[in-house]
Amino acid sequence: MREPTAADHTRSYRSNSRLVGLYHALLRQQVDHFFPDARLHLEGDRSPIHWEASPDRPNYAIDGEGDGIELAIDWFGSRYTFQPASPVPLLGSERKLMEAIVRVLDLRFRTLIDADAIDRTELFDYALEDVIVTEFLAPPSPMRLPVAMEAMRMAALSTYEDRRVSSGALLLGTEHDPAFPERTNHPNAPRYNVRLTSIKIIHRLCDGLRTVFVVDLRGDLAWAVDIHRWTERVQGHAPLCAPCPRRYEDHARATRSGDHVGLVLTPSQEVKVFSGGTLSFTFSNARWRLMDVPSKFDAWTRSVGDAAPPSLAARLFQAAMNLSEDRVGALFVLLRDPDESLPHLVAPGDRIEDHLDHDPDAPTETDHLPPRMAKRALHHLIFSRRIGDLDASVLESLAGVDGAVVVDRRGNLLAFGAILRIIPEAILAARASEGARTVAALAASYHGPVLKVSQDGVVSMYLGGRRVWEL
């Protein structure tokens, strides 16, 4: 066996340089995918050009800074700082997702240079983003999940009888289906994968909303079930740990225990992933979004405060999630000091006044109202009503009116369809690309917490002139 020459060392040096450079680029690409508004900054100008380490040892380290607003990432000898778009502490789930991103990239790199890593070659079989989501969730028989994700995305490109399809799958975390423990899957059952989407009739058998396919631990298609009945038999009627869009509450509840994972391709062609009894991820606009509804609901509840009725925070949050699923824009504003804030934020004509019966400007002739007075004539429908008194559907209808729903901490409804007065600070804080609803949310957030629902389905919380979170 000949001794390595200087030329051999040079070739290895260049090869390692290119490979390490590729994985630096992949790190930026994946951070941009999962955190499009965040900032990944390379400290200094040192760039590694050679890799000399063992394939058995990780090539990264992640440290959190003292204030929790940024992470420090050592990646192949270079140091990065990761900072969210808003100067708020990172959620625990966001830290976990960053660790999953770096860990999956590192495993893929070490698989390339380790001839014995045959068991990890499946990391290259699926979309990198799907593998990262799988690593984050860590379900049993994990590689079923990226296969199912791929099938959902392919189904999103399909039509049945000239209509877009919806679909759903429940990946069992147990050896047997807990709803039907006596059943056994057929030994020749097909794999639940992208090939099934070419069978047109499969879209008739499962709509994802009422019915879903059950997938066993081997990744085989077992049978179709009614998700409501399945959930009742397995999980009962225990409450969810956090709100969920109304039409998918059964899907979330189905995953409360048993390590089951649910996927739904919605009629709007969005892929939702449920685990641990909550909505975990959604795929839309060509990227995955981490939801972490429990942490964000907790932040919203704390901002509403203990002095409010116990159901107020949940009612507003639930309404926002339902509206987002229907792709209806809305704005919920909770005033901490309505006596001080209401005159600055809401015009008199938009307020539901306590003295409605004695208001000299109240319309008396309702047959030929000008547009400015038409909505005011309807204030009697909800005069002296609290949020807790309204049916959920009525609250969502009020929120769907162009403008903002304004309430106080006692749950009193102060305005609906209100065009908010915008202070200069909010205009300066908004970027040029922000829409009118975002600017209004920023303005109102100086007076109390705000929930904004975009027509693309994104829900955001604002407080003190900044965005706290987005889901």
RADAQUI-V450365 format. One record per residue. N is the residue number from 1. RES is the residue in one small letter. SS is DSSP state (@ for helix, = for strand, . for the rest). PSI is psi in degrees with one decimal (999 if undefined). Layout:
[[N | RES | SS | PSI] [N | RES | SS | PSI]]
//
This chain:
[[1 | m | . | 124.2] [2 | r | . | 153.5] [3 | e | . | 143.4] [4 | p | . | 138.5] [5 | t | . | 174.4] [6 | a | @ | -34.4] [7 | a | @ | -37.6] [8 | d | @ | -43.8] [9 | h | @ | -38.2] [10 | t | @ | -43.6] [11 | r | @ | -43.8] [12 | s | @ | -39.5] [13 | y | @ | -47.3] [14 | r | @ | -40.1] [15 | s | @ | -45.5] [16 | n | @ | -38.1] [17 | s | @ | -45.6] [18 | r | @ | -41.1] [19 | l | @ | -44.1] [20 | v | @ | -41.8] [21 | g | @ | -38.3] [22 | l | @ | -42.0] [23 | y | @ | -22.6] [24 | h | @ | -42.2] [25 | a | @ | -38.9] [26 | l | @ | -35.9] [27 | l | @ | -47.0] [28 | r | @ | -40.9] [29 | q | @ | -44.1] [30 | q | @ | -35.5] [31 | v | @ | -41.5] [32 | d | @ | -33.3] [33 | h | @ | -50.0] [34 | f | @ | -26.2] [35 | f | . | 70.3] [36 | p | . | -22.9] [37 | d | . | -0.8] [38 | a | . | 173.8] [39 | r | = | 125.7] [40 | l | = | 108.6] [41 | h | = | 129.4] [42 | l | = | 119.3] [43 | e | . | 126.0] [44 | g | . | -171.8] [45 | d | . | 16.4] [46 | r | . | 127.2] [47 | s | . | 126.6] [48 | p | . | 141.4] [49 | i | . | -1.3] [50 | h | . | 141.0] [51 | w | . | 124.6] [52 | e | . | 91.6] [53 | a | . | 173.9] [54 | s | . | 140.8] [55 | p | . | -9.7] [56 | d | . | -4.9] [57 | r | . | 131.2] [58 | p | . | 152.0] [59 | n | . | 22.4] [60 | y | = | 163.5] [61 | a | = | 142.3] [62 | i | = | 127.8] [63 | d | = | 138.9] [64 | g | = | 141.5] [65 | e | . | 168.2] [66 | g | . | -39.1] [67 | d | . | -4.9] [68 | g | . | 10.8] [69 | i | . | -16.8] [70 | e | = | 162.7] [71 | l | = | 146.5] [72 | a | = | 127.4] [73 | i | = | 117.7] [74 | d | = | 118.9] [75 | w | = | 106.2] [76 | f | . | 44.1] [77 | g | . | -10.4] [78 | s | = | 152.9] [79 | r | = | 125.6] [80 | y | = | 152.1] [81 | t | = | 133.5] [82 | f | = | 124.6] [83 | q | = | 134.8] [84 | p | . | 167.4] [85 | a | . | -42.1] [86 | s | . | 144.8] [87 | p | . | 63.6] [88 | v | . | 150.8] [89 | p | . | 143.0] [90 | l | . | 140.3] [91 | l | . | 154.5] [92 | g | @ | -35.1] [93 | s | @ | -33.7] [94 | e | @ | -38.4] [95 | r | @ | -43.6] [96 | k | @ | -38.8] [97 | l | @ | -41.1] [98 | m | @ | -41.4] [99 | e | @ | -38.0] [100 | a | @ | -39.9] [101 | i | @ | -51.8] [102 | v | @ | -38.9] [103 | r | @ | -43.2] [104 | v | @ | -43.0] [105 | l | @ | -41.1] [106 | d | @ | -39.8] [107 | l | @ | -40.8] [108 | r | @ | -41.1] [109 | f | @ | -47.5] [110 | r | @ | -27.7] [111 | t | @ | -35.0] [112 | l | @ | -34.5] [113 | i | @ | 2.6] [114 | d | . | 110.2] [115 | a | . | -19.2] [116 | d | . | -0.2] [117 | a | . | 51.0] [118 | i | @ | -32.7] [119 | d | @ | -8.3] [120 | r | @ | 4.7] [121 | t | @ | -19.4] [122 | e | @ | -14.6] [123 | l | @ | -21.3] [124 | f | @ | -2.0] [125 | d | . | -15.9] [126 | y | . | 166.4] [127 | a | . | 135.9] [128 | l | @ | -39.4] [129 | e | @ | -39.0] [130 | d | @ | -38.0] [131 | v | @ | -36.6] [132 | i | @ | -43.0] [133 | v | @ | -41.3] [134 | t | @ | -43.2] [135 | e | @ | -38.7] [136 | f | @ | -45.0] [137 | l | @ | -30.8] [138 | a | . | 57.0] [139 | p | . | 165.3] [140 | p | . | 150.1] [141 | s | . | 63.0] [142 | p | . | -32.5] [143 | m | @ | -5.4] [144 | r | @ | -31.3] [145 | l | @ | -51.4] [146 | p | @ | -29.7] [147 | v | @ | -45.2] [148 | a | @ | -37.8] [149 | m | @ | -43.1] [150 | e | @ | -39.9] [151 | a | @ | -39.1] [152 | m | @ | -43.1] [153 | r | @ | -36.3] [154 | m | @ | -38.9] [155 | a | @ | -31.7] [156 | a | @ | -20.4] [157 | l | . | -4.1] [158 | s | . | 161.7] [159 | t | = | 154.8] [160 | y | = | 119.2] [161 | e | . | 47.3] [162 | d | . | 22.9] [163 | r | = | 146.4] [164 | r | = | 146.6] [165 | v | . | 158.9] [166 | s | . | 157.7] [167 | s | = | 172.6] [168 | g | = | 154.9] [169 | a | = | 143.8] [170 | l | = | 110.4] [171 | l | = | 111.0] [172 | l | . | 140.4] [173 | g | . | 1.7] [174 | t | . | 160.5] [175 | e | . | -37.9] [176 | h | . | 155.4] [177 | d | . | 115.2] [178 | p | . | -19.7] [179 | a | . | -27.0] [180 | f | . | 68.7] [181 | p | . | -19.0] [182 | e | . | -14.4] [183 | r | . | 146.1] [184 | t | . | 140.8] [185 | n | . | 150.2] [186 | h | . | 136.4] [187 | p | . | -22.6] [188 | n | . | 22.9] [189 | a | . | 143.1] [190 | p | . | 155.4] [191 | r | = | 143.6] [192 | y | . | 100.4] [193 | n | . | -171.5] [194 | v | @ | -23.5] [195 | r | @ | -29.2] [196 | l | @ | -25.0] [197 | t | @ | -15.9] [198 | s | @ | -11.0] [199 | i | . | 105.7] [200 | k | . | -38.8] [201 | i | . | -19.7] [202 | i | @ | -27.7] [203 | h | @ | -18.5] [204 | r | @ | -29.2] [205 | l | @ | -22.9] [206 | c | . | 124.1] [207 | d | . | -4.6] [208 | g | . | -25.7] [209 | l | . | -51.9] [210 | r | . | -34.4] [211 | t | = | 144.2] [212 | v | = | 156.7] [213 | f | = | 140.6] [214 | v | = | 130.7] [215 | v | = | 126.6] [216 | d | . | -179.2] [217 | l | . | -23.1] [218 | r | . | -7.9] [219 | g | . | 13.4] [220 | d | = | 146.6] [221 | l | = | 123.8] [222 | a | = | -67.9] [223 | w | = | 172.3] [224 | a | = | 143.6] [225 | v | = | 157.5] [226 | d | = | 118.6] [227 | i | @ | -32.9] [228 | h | @ | -47.9] [229 | r | @ | -41.8] [230 | w | @ | -45.5] [231 | t | @ | -39.9] [232 | e | @ | -41.4] [233 | r | @ | -33.6] [234 | v | @ | -43.5] [235 | q | @ | -11.1] [236 | g | . | -148.5] [237 | h | . | 24.9] [238 | a | . | 141.5] [239 | p | . | 156.4] [240 | l | . | 156.6] [241 | c | . | -16.8] [242 | a | . | 156.5] [243 | p | . | 155.9] [244 | c | . | 148.3] [245 | p | . | 135.7] [246 | r | @ | -44.8] [247 | r | @ | -8.9] [248 | y | @ | 16.7] [249 | e | @ | -38.4] [250 | d | @ | -37.2] [251 | h | @ | -41.8] [252 | a | @ | -44.5] [253 | r | @ | -30.3] [254 | a | . | -21.8] [255 | t | . | 12.2] [256 | r | . | -36.2] [257 | s | . | 165.4] [258 | g | . | 2.0] [259 | d | . | 25.6] [260 | h | . | 150.4] [261 | v | = | 130.9] [262 | g | = | 142.7] [263 | l | = | 140.8] [264 | v | = | 130.5] [265 | l | = | 110.9] [266 | t | . | 165.2] [267 | p | . | -23.1] [268 | s | . | 9.9] [269 | q | . | 31.4] [270 | e | . | 140.0] [271 | v | = | 126.5] [272 | k | = | 141.2] [273 | v | = | 127.7] [274 | f | = | 137.1] [275 | s | = | 151.8] [276 | g | . | 24.0] [277 | g | . | 18.0] [278 | t | = | 166.2] [279 | l | = | 116.8] [280 | s | = | -47.5] [281 | f | = | 154.1] [282 | t | = | 147.3] [283 | f | = | 115.3] [284 | s | = | 155.7] [285 | n | . | 37.9] [286 | a | . | 22.6] [287 | r | = | 155.6] [288 | w | = | 140.0] [289 | r | = | 127.7] [290 | l | = | 126.5] [291 | m | . | -55.0] [292 | d | . | 57.7] [293 | v | @ | -41.2] [294 | p | @ | -45.6] [295 | s | @ | -39.6] [296 | k | @ | -34.9] [297 | f | @ | -38.0] [298 | d | @ | -41.6] [299 | a | @ | -40.1] [300 | w | @ | -43.6] [301 | t | @ | -42.4] [302 | r | @ | -35.6] [303 | s | @ | -32.0] [304 | v | @ | -40.4] [305 | g | . | 161.3] [306 | d | . | -21.3] [307 | a | . | -16.5] [308 | a | . | 159.5] [309 | p | . | 141.3] [310 | p | . | -30.4] [311 | s | . | -7.8] [312 | l | @ | -50.9] [313 | a | @ | -43.1] [314 | a | @ | -39.8] [315 | r | @ | -44.6] [316 | l | @ | -41.9] [317 | f | @ | -43.9] [318 | q | @ | -42.3] [319 | a | @ | -40.6] [320 | a | @ | -41.6] [321 | m | @ | -38.9] [322 | n | @ | -42.1] [323 | l | @ | -37.3] [324 | s | @ | -36.8] [325 | e | @ | -31.3] [326 | d | . | -0.7] [327 | r | . | 45.7] [328 | v | . | 122.9] [329 | g | . | 146.3] [330 | a | = | 165.3] [331 | l | = | 121.5] [332 | f | = | 124.5] [333 | v | = | 125.0] [334 | l | = | 115.5] [335 | l | = | 128.6] [336 | r | . | -36.0] [337 | d | . | 83.7] [338 | p | @ | -34.4] [339 | d | @ | -36.7] [340 | e | @ | -41.5] [341 | s | @ | -34.8] [342 | l | @ | -46.1] [343 | p | @ | -30.5] [344 | h | @ | -27.0] [345 | l | @ | -32.5] [346 | v | . | 129.7] [347 | a | . | 150.3] [348 | p | @ | -38.2] [349 | g | @ | -18.1] [350 | d | @ | -8.3] [351 | r | = | 143.2] [352 | i | . | 94.5] [353 | e | . | 149.5] [354 | d | . | -26.1] [355 | h | . | 38.9] [356 | l | @ | -39.8] [357 | d | @ | -20.5] [358 | h | @ | 13.5] [359 | d | . | 118.6] [360 | p | . | -21.4] [361 | d | . | -3.3] [362 | a | . | 135.8] [363 | p | . | 137.2] [364 | t | . | -30.3] [365 | e | . | 113.1] [366 | t | . | 2.3] [367 | d | . | -33.5] [368 | h | . | 66.6] [369 | l | . | 137.7] [370 | p | . | 156.5] [371 | p | @ | -34.5] [372 | r | @ | -29.9] [373 | m | @ | -12.1] [374 | a | @ | -47.2] [375 | k | . | -34.5] [376 | r | @ | -30.9] [377 | a | @ | -17.6] [378 | l | @ | -0.8] [379 | h | @ | -26.4] [380 | h | @ | -19.6] [381 | l | @ | -31.1] [382 | i | . | 15.8] [383 | f | . | 132.6] [384 | s | . | 22.8] [385 | r | . | 147.2] [386 | r | = | 160.6] [387 | i | @ | -39.3] [388 | g | @ | -18.8] [389 | d | @ | -16.8] [390 | l | . | 139.8] [391 | d | . | 149.6] [392 | a | @ | -41.0] [393 | s | @ | -34.6] [394 | v | @ | -44.1] [395 | l | @ | -43.3] [396 | e | @ | -33.6] [397 | s | @ | -42.1] [398 | l | @ | -41.3] [399 | a | @ | -26.8] [400 | g | @ | -13.3] [401 | v | . | 137.5] [402 | d | . | 122.1] [403 | g | . | -166.7] [404 | a | = | 148.2] [405 | v | = | 124.3] [406 | v | = | 127.9] [407 | v | = | 164.2] [408 | d | = | -178.6] [409 | r | . | -10.9] [410 | r | . | -0.7] [411 | g | . | 7.2] [412 | n | = | 135.7] [413 | l | = | 115.1] [414 | l | = | -26.9] [415 | a | = | 153.6] [416 | f | = | 150.9] [417 | g | = | 28.4] [418 | a | = | 130.5] [419 | i | . | 109.2] [420 | l | . | 147.0] [421 | r | . | 130.4] [422 | i | . | 126.3] [423 | i | . | 155.0] [424 | p | @ | -34.6] [425 | e | @ | -36.1] [426 | a | @ | -38.4] [427 | i | @ | -39.9] [428 | l | @ | -34.9] [429 | a | @ | -26.7] [430 | a | . | 142.4] [431 | r | . | 163.0] [432 | a | . | -26.6] [433 | s | . | -4.9] [434 | e | . | 145.9] [435 | g | . | 176.5] [436 | a | @ | -37.7] [437 | r | @ | -37.3] [438 | t | @ | -43.0] [439 | v | @ | -41.4] [440 | a | @ | -39.6] [441 | a | @ | -42.2] [442 | l | @ | -42.9] [443 | a | @ | -45.6] [444 | a | @ | -25.8] [445 | s | . | -12.6] [446 | y | . | -15.2] [447 | h | . | -7.1] [448 | g | . | 174.7] [449 | p | . | 147.4] [450 | v | = | 138.5] [451 | l | = | 126.6] [452 | k | = | 131.7] [453 | v | = | 120.6] [454 | s | . | 156.9] [455 | q | . | -10.2] [456 | d | . | 5.9] [457 | g | . | 2.7] [458 | v | . | 132.1] [459 | v | = | 133.3] [460 | s | = | 148.1] [461 | m | = | 136.1] [462 | y | = | 145.2] [463 | l | = | 132.0] [464 | g | . | 32.3] [465 | g | . | 17.4] [466 | r | = | 158.1] [467 | r | = | 126.6] [468 | v | = | -44.3] [469 | w | = | 170.3] [470 | e | = | 138.0] [471 | l | . | 999]]
//
